[in-house]
């Protein structure tokens, strides 16, 4: 079984269209898992043209209140936990501050792996997004996967968001973000489940 995994599409919120490479990568998958910050119903509808979609709600998904905050999906005898990954503002705001003033060179995620494992103690795989940083690791026997983000904050996208007249906090962040020197490329992931085990790969877009 092959599963397409993605997060942080932010379409049409910040991203005008989903990249063609996304659809090429997910062609033929059996299931699509979206780890939140979808951006709008249009995204789920487009993905559903490829395969059944199961998604969770991120901190930018106020318009998708029907989506759960987390899911535990059963596939090929494995348990897959899906959650966006945003936590308390007491954690999020200092992390954003450090990432912004370091121009993207430092973006800590203190205690994130422990937090994820505590939410899904029986899961074989845990999928999350939110950080926009692709990462694959094993923690206490579980494969933890962040597929990265389809939408990335680059100097160009930051300037485009500033033109929309954001609120004070977002405006302050974007003033720094538009000067970032380092940011990941857009990406998704593929998750393969079979008798041999579980394998994941991160695919740049």
C-alpha positions in Angstrom: 0.0 0.0 0.0 1.3 3.4 -0.9 0.1 6.6 1.0 0.7 10.1 -0.1 1.5 12.4 2.9 1.5 16.1 2.9 1.0 19.1 5.2 0.8 22.9 5.2 -0.6 23.4 1.7 -2.2 26.8 2.8 -4.2 26.8 -0.5 -5.9 29.1 -1.4 -5.0 31.0 1.8 -1.4 31.8 0.8 -0.7 29.6 -2.2 -2.7 30.4 -5.4 -2.4 26.9 -6.9 -1.2 23.5 -5.9 2.0 22.6 -7.8 1.8 20.1 -10.7 4.6 18.1 -9.2 2.4 17.3 -6.2 -0.1 15.5 -8.4 2.6 13.7 -10.4 4.1 12.4 -7.2 0.8 11.2 -5.7 -0.4 9.5 -8.9 -1.4 6.0 -8.1 -1.4 6.3 -4.3 -4.1 4.3 -2.4 -4.7 7.0 0.3 -3.7 10.6 1.0 -3.1 11.8 4.6 -3.0 15.6 5.1 -1.5 16.8 8.4 -3.2 20.1 8.6 -3.1 23.8 7.6 -5.0 22.7 4.5 -6.0 26.2 3.7 -9.4 25.5 2.2 -12.0 23.0 1.0 -10.6 23.3 -2.6 -7.4 21.6 -1.6 -9.2 18.5 -0.2 -11.5 18.4 -3.3 -8.5 18.4 -5.7 -6.6 15.8 -3.7 -9.7 13.6 -3.6 -9.5 13.3 -7.4 -6.4 11.2 -6.9 -7.4 9.0 -3.9 -9.4 9.0 -0.7 -8.3 11.8 1.7 -8.1 11.8 5.5 -7.1 15.2 7.0 -6.7 16.9 10.3 -7.2 20.5 11.2 -4.3 22.9 11.7 -4.1 26.3 13.4 -4.9 28.0 10.0 -8.0 25.9 9.4 -10.8 27.8 11.1 -12.9 27.4 8.0 -12.7 23.6 8.2 -14.2 23.0 11.6 -15.5 19.6 10.5 -12.0 18.2 10.5 -10.7 16.6 13.7 -7.6 17.8 15.5 -6.1 14.3 15.2 -6.7 10.9 13.7 -5.6 7.3 14.2 -5.8 5.6 10.9 -5.5 1.8 10.4 -3.7 0.7 7.2 -2.2 -2.7 6.3 -2.3 -3.7 10.0 -0.4 -0.6 11.1 -1.7 2.3 13.2 -0.9 5.8 11.8 -1.4 8.8 14.0 -2.0 12.2 12.3 -1.9 15.6 14.0 -0.9 19.0 12.9 1.7 19.6 15.6 0.9 23.1 16.9 1.2 23.4 20.7 0.7 26.0 23.4 1.5 29.6 22.5 3.9 29.5 25.4 6.0 27.2 23.2 5.1 28.4 19.8 5.8 32.2 20.1 9.4 31.8 21.5 10.2 29.2 18.8 8.9 31.6 16.1 10.9 34.5 17.6 14.1 32.4 17.6 13.5 31.2 14.0 12.7 34.7 12.8 15.7 36.6 14.4 18.1 33.9 13.2 16.8 34.4 9.7 15.8 30.8 9.5 19.1 29.2 10.6 17.7 28.1 14.0 14.2 26.7 14.4 14.0 24.6 17.6 11.2 22.2 18.4 11.7 21.5 22.1 10.0 18.4 23.4 8.0 17.8 20.1 8.9 14.1 19.7 7.9 13.3 23.3 4.7 15.3 22.9 3.8 13.4 19.7 4.6 10.0 21.2 2.4 10.7 24.2 -0.5 11.6 22.0 -0.2 8.3 20.0 1.4 5.7 22.4 0.2 2.8 20.3 1.0 4.2 16.8 3.5 2.6 14.5 3.8 5.8 12.5 3.1 9.4 13.5 2.7 12.1 10.9 2.7 15.8 11.7 3.3 19.2 10.0 3.4 22.8 11.3 7.1 23.3 11.4 7.4 23.3 7.5 10.6 21.4 7.9 10.8 17.8 6.4 12.1 15.3 9.0 12.1 11.6 9.4 13.2 9.8 12.6 12.3 6.9 15.0 11.2 7.5 18.6 10.4 4.7 21.0 9.7 2.3 18.1 7.5 4.7 16.1 8.4 6.2 12.8 7.8 10.0 13.0 7.4 11.8 9.7 7.1 15.5 8.9 6.6 15.6 5.1 7.6 19.3 5.0 5.3 21.9 3.6 3.8 22.5 0.1 3.8 26.2 0.9 7.1 27.6 2.2 7.7 31.1 3.6 10.3 32.6 1.2 11.2 36.3 0.7 8.9 36.4 -2.2 5.9 34.7 -0.5 6.5 36.9 2.6 6.3 40.0 0.5 3.1 38.8 -1.2 1.5 38.2 2.3 2.5 41.7 3.4 0.6 43.2 0.5 -2.6 41.7 1.9 -2.4 43.8 5.1 -2.0 41.2 7.8 -2.5 41.7 11.5 0.2 43.1 13.7 1.8 39.8 14.8 1.9 38.3 11.3 3.1 41.7 9.9 6.0 41.7 12.4 7.0 38.1 11.7 6.8 38.7 7.9 9.0 41.8 8.1 11.8 39.5 9.4 10.8 36.4 7.3 11.2 38.3 4.0 14.9 38.7 4.9 15.4 35.0 5.7 18.6 33.4 4.3 17.5 29.8 4.8 14.2 28.0 4.2 13.4 24.4 3.2 12.1 23.6 -0.3 8.5 22.6 -0.8 8.1 18.9 -0.2 5.7 15.9 0.4 6.3 12.3 1.3 5.4 8.8 0.3 4.7 6.1 2.9 4.9 2.4 1.7 3.4 -0.3 3.9 3.8 -4.0 3.1 4.9 -7.3 4.6 8.5 -6.1 4.7 7.6 -3.2 7.0 7.1 0.6 6.7 9.2 2.8 4.5 9.0 6.6 4.1 10.7 8.9 1.6 10.5 12.7 1.4 10.0 14.1 -2.1 11.0 17.7 -3.1 8.5 19.5 -5.2 
